[in-house]
Amino acid sequence: MMCPGKQPLIIFMIIYTDYFAYLLVLLHLFPWNATSMP
């Protein structure tokens, strides 16, 4: 059984990594669109 105090940290880390992955996708898509479009 995990401590209740650790639960919000895990949820925060999941949300943070999800948001970071979303930012990475945006950063990869925008330069690609900028270079492919004249």
Phi, psi and omega in degrees: 000135180269157178289143180297333181291337182276343184299309181299328180294318179294317179297318179296319180294322179295315179295320182294316181291325178296316179293322180294320179294322178296319178295320179297318179297317179296317181295328180281328183282321185295313178296327179293319179291325182291324182278329182281333179265134181289000000 
